[in-house]
């Protein structure tokens, strides 16, 4: 008689709205519990993972031994520690070391739960943190072997160029290399609603910011005036503040930063900001993943803070090949 496959059980630390949880679940993992300090994230996670326990609060305040006893054997810990104070998007503003130190809660939870695998996700600049080596050493002291990879969501079929650091850990050997599937790079045109339900406004109107018009003019200069394109309201990489629709979206942040411009017979050109379903699609999140709590701003922040589910699905599937 064939033996039933062992269930793979996971907890998700700093879970946010649940991008990592969704990807892991799609890879066949049971999400036993998820942890975050944000009540709104808890509402969204609970709506999408009713079978999972959501634990509210700061990780450092939890009795980890009691939690390990309550939730039982765990095979995988997923963790996306606070990234704002690692991100270059913060510019020259002071960094909060206390916030960055929360990454060491992963070590504390790993010591208590003793999972075989860990997946730590963060912005690439986390590698420049003065204590990043200490974090890796602490995991190695617990018996983990590590693999560090930078993965771009666009290589997993996500219509967004989003590079993130993944630190993979395995107690039983070096984690295998995650190899993105061979998929064509998707552009933004595939998820935009150019003629749908959303409200458009004239590009040129009295209160329109001069910088917005200048971005649009650079797009017109490159493409002509008959092609739709995106305005990008951040970055200093020489992109001119716009992008073509045949490219993946630039990295989604936690605030409203993208608008679409298109020709219009009445106003010559109209524009609008990208809407929540479009941003959700740009993260590789399916339409059945629900974001029904909070304001528009809250939801954009949760989407921008999330892990792209197809990337986490690929990471977990790769780790499970080493069983």
N, C-alpha and C positions, 0 to 999 in steps of 0.2 A: 504494500500500500504506500502510495506516494505521500511523503510528509508535507504538511501545510507550510507555506513560507512563513518565516518569522516576521511579525509586524515590526516596522521601523517606526519608532516613536521619537518625537522631537518636542523641544520647547523653543520659543522664539523670544529672545531678549531684545529690548528696545524695538518692539515689533511695529510701532507706528500703525498704519492702516492695514498692514498685512501683506505687502508685496512679496516678502520672503516666504511667509506662510503659504501663500497661494501657489507659488512656484514649487515649493517642497511638496505640498499636497498633490499637485499634478504629477509629481515624480513618484507618487505612491506612499508618501510619508504621512503618518497620523500626527496632527498638531495637538498635542496634549494640553499645552498651556502657553499663554503669551503674556508678556510683561511690558508695561509702559507706564510712564508717570502722567500721561495726558488722558484725561477722562474722555475727550472727544475721540481720540484714536481708539480707545477702548470700545466706544459705541460702534464705530465702523468695523472694527475687528470682530466684535461679537455678532454683528449682523451678517458677516460673511463666513464666520466660523462658529456657528451655534453649538457645535459638538465640542468645542475647546473651552478651557477655563481661561478667563482673562483676569490678570492680577494687577491691580492698580497700585502705583507707588514708586518711589525711588528704589532701585535695586539694592542699594547699600542698607536700606532699612528692613529688608526681608530676612527672616530666619531661614537660611538656605537649607540647613539640615532638616528642619521640619517640612519644607517644601519637597525635598528629595524623598522623604518618607511618604508624603501625601500623594505624590504623582507617580511614584514607582520607577521602574527602570526606564532610562532615557538613552537612546542611541545617538541622537544628534542634538547639538545646541546650535541654533542660528542666532547671530548677533550682529546688529548694525549700530555700534556705539555712536554717541553724539558726534556729528561731523562738522558742525558750523565752525568750530574753533580750529579745525584743520583746513577748511576750505579756503582757496585763494579768493573766493567771492567776497570774503570778509575784508579784503584789502589790507590796509595798514592799521585797522582797528586792533585794540589790545585783545590778546587771546586769554581765555579763561582756562587756566591749568586744571582747576578743580573739575571742570566739565570734561576735559580730555581724560582725566584720571578715571572716569567712569568705565573706560575700556577694561580696567583691571577687575571689574565685576565679573567679566567673562571667566577669568581665572578662578575666582571664588566659586562661581556656579559649577565650573568644570570639576573642581576639586570635590564638591559635594555630590554632584550627580554622576560623575565618572562616565560620561558618554564615550563611545568609540570615536566619534567625529565631532569636529567643530568647524563652523563656517563663519568667519568674521568678515563683514563687508564694510567698506568705508570709501571716502574720497582718496584718490591716489596720493594726495599730499600728506596723508597720515604717515607715510614712510619718512617724512622729514621731521616728525615729532621727536624730541629729544629722548622720550621714553619708549619709543617704538621697539628698540632692541630689548629693553627690559621686559616688555610685554611678551615678546617671542621667547625670551629666555625663561620666563615664568611658565609658559606653556610647555616648553621642552623639559623643565624640571618636573612637570607632572607626567612625563612619559610620552608626550606627543611628538611626532615627526611632522614637519611643516612643509608646505609649498605656498609660495607667494606668486600670485598672478594678477595682471591687469587685464580685465575683460571689457570689451566694448559691446554694449547692448545691440548696436547695429548689426553685429556679426551673428546675432541670435534671432534675426528676423524682426527686431524691434525697429520701427521707423524713427529712431532717435540716436544721435551720436552721443553716447553716455559712457565714459570710461570710469570704471570703479576698481578699487583694489579688493581682491579676495585673498584672505589668509586662510588656508585650508589646513586642518590638523587631523591626524589619524594616530591612534594608539598602536596600531598593528603594522604600520609600514608607511613609507613615503606616499602621500596622496598622489593619485595619478594626475597627469596634466589634463586640464579641461580644454577640449578642442571644440571651438564653435562649429555648429553645423554649417555645411556648405549651402548657404542660402543667398539669393540675390539681395543686395542691399536695397531696402525699401525706402522710397521717398515719401514726403509728407502728403503728396497729392492723393494717395490712397485712402486717407482717413478724413480729409477735409470735406465739409459740406459747402460747396461753392454756390449752390442754388437751392438751399434747403430752408429750414425753419427759422434761421437766426436773423436778427435785425441788423441792418447795415446802415451806415451813416456816410454822408459825403466826405471824401478825403479832404477837400478844401472847404472849410467853414471857418467863421470868424474866430472861434476859440481854439482852433487846432494848433498844437505846439509847433513852433518853427522847426525844431529838431525832427519831428515826425515827417514834415514835408520834405526836409532835406534827405532823410533816409529814402523816402519814396522816389525822389528825383534821381537818386543814385541807381535805384532799381530800374527806373524808366530808361536811364542812359545806357544801361547794360542790355536790357531786354526789349526795349520799345514799349509802346503804350497799350498793347493788345494782350499782353500776357499777365496772368495773376502771379503774385509773389508774396513772400512773407516779410514783414518788418520784424526786426530783432532789437529789443530795447535793452541790450546789455552787451558788454564785451568791448575790448579794445584790441582785437586781433587783426584789424584791417579788413574785416568783412563788409564794412560799409553800412552796417545796420540793416541788411536785408539778405534774403537767401532765395534761391530757386526752389520750385516745388518738387523737382526730381531728386533732391537730396534728403537724407534723414534730417529731422529737426535737430537743431542744436540743443544742448543739454537743458532740460526743463529745470527751473529753479523753484523756489517756494513762493514766488510772487508772479503776477501777471506780466509776462515779458514778450508775448508774441501776438502779432496782428496779421490779418490777411488783407491784401489790397487786390481789387479786381476791376476791370473795365465796367462801365455802366452807361447805358444810352442816355439817361437823364442827367446824371451828375459828372459824366466823364469817367470818374473813378470813385469807388466807395470802399469802405474798410470796416472792420470789426475786430475785436480781440478774439483769439481762439477760445472756444467754449470747453466746459468740463469734459463732455464726452470725447472731444477731439484730443485733449491733453491725456485723458485716460487711455485712449487708443495709442497715442504716441509713447506711452509707457509699456505697451504690450499687455495691458490689462483688459480682460474680456468685458463685454458689456454687462454680463451677469454679476460682475464684481460691483457691489453697491457702495455708493458714497452719498448717503442721504442725511447725514448729520452735519450741523454747523453751517456757517455762511459760505458764500462763494469763495471768499478769501481763505477761510479755514480749509475748504476742500482742496483748493489749489496747493496750499501748503502741505497737506497730507499726501497729495499725489506727487509733488516735487520732492518730498522727503523719502519716498518709497524706493524699494528695490524693484527692478523690472522682473516680473514673474518668469518670463522665458529664460532669463539668465540664471536665476536660482534653480529653476527646473533642470537646466543643463548641468549646473554644478553638482546637484544632488544625484542625478543619474550617473554622473561620472564617478562620484565617490562610491556609490552602491555597486559599481562594477568590481570593486576590490573586495567584496564579501567572499 
